[in-house]
């Protein structure tokens, strides 16, 4: 029986950083980012008007339900919902998070966009989330690709065809957007990302401010969410169709079918030792692909295993990128002979410690080998983190293999 794909999910994360927001005389739209303890104060206010009210069974103010409202970076309207990434990252129930803790851990505000983004294809759904940090903004755009809806057969489509359509959906598909004021925009996913980052920057800093420094290429996570295959007990084969598909989903290049394949065993990230042999997490420089056939072939009504892991991995890399961007912002100021503001220096101290924990897979944070490999394969970034750790009198990055 051939592999059939019913649903595939692709998330891409971008970041735009700013340098010095704190010099005297500067004024920005979200002025609380410049004020002493302003981030913590605003976060406490946001929590009191969202999470705390929901916990108490009270209605959330309409202003906090608008598309431009600042909210927690996890769904909060259903009290029993568990956002596992933030629970493990914080090592606590996110609902109890204080503003001071959010500031120290660099937990962002989440916001949406006063716009609708649609594809002419009924089987593509586009979701955009903005994340506001003290030193920049993050953007995650997710494509939910339903290969058993619209023009596709109810039994799904072949793996190779699904990957090809996912690559096209990322690289070539034109999406149409309309702001609430009826102005329109359109373009590929990369083009839309520029538009949405411009919008976020204007909301945070004010109109007319030039762009900061953006990631050149998004970090991507791709996962098969639903499908069918008989290959649930054995690992994918070197050079086989799954190997090619996973690399294609990581690189998102239109030439993926003709590209040389990286050695399969050397392209796998560590998963828990008790996981099924068929489960793999494939990686390339800027992408991850999740292949968990035991999970994506399950037919229960609440089978959310892969979707949950996909979201966790996406948020982990967004958070890692945000921490690295803080250190880069300070390094750029130092390199240009400028003074690093005390506020940014404090952010960098917290960021360096967070990155050290992520790298070492400490039990005090969300554990994954993915960001560690990302740093190991980017010596410039790894040196950046170690330089910051030395500056703040911390040990260099270190990892010891622990049981999973």
Beta strands, then each sheet from edge to edge (+ up, - down):
strand 1: 4-17
strand 2: 109-111
strand 3: 115-119
strand 4: 124-133
strand 5: 136-146
strand 6: 157-158
strand 7: 175-179
strand 8: 184-187
strand 9: 213-214
strand 10: 219-228
strand 11: 268-269
strand 12: 280-284
strand 13: 287-291
sheet 1: 2+ 4- 5+ 1- 6+
sheet 2: 2+ 4- 5+ 1- 9+
sheet 3: 2+ 4- 5+ 1- 10+ 13+ 12- 11+
sheet 4: 3+ 7- 8+
end
